[in-house]
Amino acid sequence: MAKQPDVENYAGDYSDSGLFSKVKSAVKSAGLGLVYKSLQLFYVAKNPNVPMHIRAGVIAPLGYFISPIDLIPDITPFVGYSDDAAAIAGAMALAHMYITDDIKQQAKNTIRQFFGDKAAANLG
């Protein structure tokens, strides 16, 4: 069984600019799906109507996604983002009831802004 990443110590690695930089550089290797989920979490964290413990609970996994130092190096072919995906999946489970259609649309709009209409059209 794969070891789950311990992401609690990564909240300090989070920044808006760091996330956007990672999203832009990692989309080909991490995949559009992981980037889309990360952006949904970003917008959950920015929503003042979401309880603070939920907002705080998504910051550390986003910091883990941004950080170049993690359980499996991101440059490792095929599995480099699997630990990041596990951290993001855990945060998605925590925040699922706050991922509204509006949050999804904001994430899609950011995908469209960064990668074009075609990339945004392929999202569910």
C-alpha positions as CSV (number, residue, x, y, z in Angstrom):
1,M,0.0,0.0,0.0
2,A,1.3,3.4,-1.0
3,K,2.3,5.8,1.8
4,Q,0.0,8.8,2.1
5,P,1.7,12.1,2.1
6,D,1.8,14.0,5.4
7,V,0.8,17.4,4.1
8,E,0.2,19.3,7.4
9,N,3.6,20.9,7.3
10,Y,3.2,22.3,3.8
11,A,0.7,25.2,4.6
12,G,3.7,27.6,4.7
13,D,4.6,26.6,1.1
14,Y,1.2,27.9,-0.2
15,S,0.8,31.2,-2.0
16,D,-1.6,32.3,-4.7
17,S,1.3,33.1,-7.1
18,G,3.0,29.8,-6.3
19,L,-0.2,27.9,-7.1
20,F,-0.7,29.7,-10.4
21,S,2.9,29.2,-11.4
22,K,2.7,25.5,-10.6
23,V,-0.6,25.1,-12.5
24,K,0.9,26.7,-15.6
25,S,4.1,24.7,-15.5
26,A,2.7,21.3,-14.4
27,V,-0.4,20.9,-16.5
28,K,1.3,18.6,-19.1
29,S,2.9,16.3,-16.5
30,A,0.3,16.5,-13.7
31,G,-2.8,16.5,-16.0
32,L,-5.6,18.9,-16.5
33,G,-7.8,17.0,-14.1
34,L,-5.4,17.5,-11.2
35,V,-5.0,21.2,-12.1
36,Y,-8.8,21.6,-12.3
37,K,-9.3,20.1,-8.8
38,S,-6.5,22.2,-7.4
39,L,-8.1,25.3,-8.8
40,Q,-11.5,24.3,-7.3
41,L,-9.8,24.0,-3.9
42,F,-8.1,27.4,-4.5
43,Y,-11.6,29.0,-4.9
44,V,-13.0,27.1,-1.9
45,A,-10.2,28.6,0.2
46,K,-10.9,32.1,-1.1
47,N,-14.6,31.9,-0.4
48,P,-15.4,33.8,2.8
49,N,-18.7,31.8,3.2
50,V,-16.7,28.5,3.7
51,P,-15.9,27.7,7.3
52,M,-12.4,28.5,8.3
53,H,-11.5,24.9,9.2
54,I,-12.4,23.8,5.7
55,R,-10.5,26.7,4.1
56,A,-7.5,25.9,6.3
57,G,-7.8,22.2,5.5
58,V,-7.3,22.8,1.8
59,I,-4.3,25.2,2.1
60,A,-1.8,22.5,3.2
61,P,-2.6,20.1,0.3
62,L,-2.3,23.1,-2.1
63,G,1.1,23.9,-0.5
64,Y,2.1,20.3,-0.9
65,F,1.2,20.5,-4.6
66,I,3.3,23.6,-5.0
67,S,6.3,22.4,-3.0
68,P,9.2,20.9,-5.0
69,I,10.0,18.6,-2.0
70,D,7.5,15.9,-1.4
71,L,7.2,12.1,-1.0
72,I,7.6,11.3,-4.7
73,P,9.5,13.9,-6.8
74,D,7.3,15.5,-9.4
75,I,9.9,14.8,-12.1
76,T,9.6,11.0,-11.6
77,P,7.9,9.7,-14.8
78,F,4.4,8.4,-14.6
79,V,4.1,8.5,-10.8
80,G,5.6,11.9,-9.9
81,Y,2.3,13.5,-9.2
82,S,0.6,10.5,-7.5
83,D,1.3,11.8,-4.0
84,D,0.1,15.3,-5.0
85,A,-3.1,13.7,-6.4
86,A,-3.6,11.8,-3.1
87,A,-3.3,15.0,-1.1
88,I,-5.6,16.9,-3.4
89,A,-8.1,14.0,-3.3
90,G,-8.2,14.2,0.5
91,A,-8.8,17.9,0.4
92,M,-11.6,17.4,-2.2
93,A,-13.2,15.0,0.2
94,L,-13.0,17.5,3.0
95,A,-14.4,20.4,0.9
96,H,-16.8,18.5,-1.3
97,M,-20.0,20.1,-0.1
98,Y,-18.5,23.6,-0.7
99,I,-17.5,22.8,-4.3
100,T,-20.5,24.4,-5.9
101,D,-21.3,25.0,-9.6
102,D,-20.0,28.6,-9.1
103,I,-16.6,27.2,-7.7
104,K,-16.4,24.8,-10.7
105,Q,-17.1,27.7,-13.1
106,Q,-14.4,29.9,-11.5
107,A,-11.9,27.0,-11.9
108,K,-13.0,26.5,-15.5
109,N,-12.6,30.2,-16.3
110,T,-9.1,30.1,-14.9
111,I,-8.4,27.0,-17.1
112,R,-9.8,28.9,-20.0
113,Q,-7.6,31.9,-19.2
114,F,-4.4,29.9,-18.9
115,F,-4.9,27.2,-21.5
116,G,-7.7,28.2,-23.8
117,D,-11.3,27.3,-24.6
118,K,-10.5,23.8,-25.8
119,A,-9.0,22.8,-22.5
120,A,-11.9,24.2,-20.5
121,A,-14.4,22.5,-22.8
122,N,-12.9,19.1,-21.9
123,L,-13.7,19.5,-18.2
124,G,-16.7,17.8,-16.6
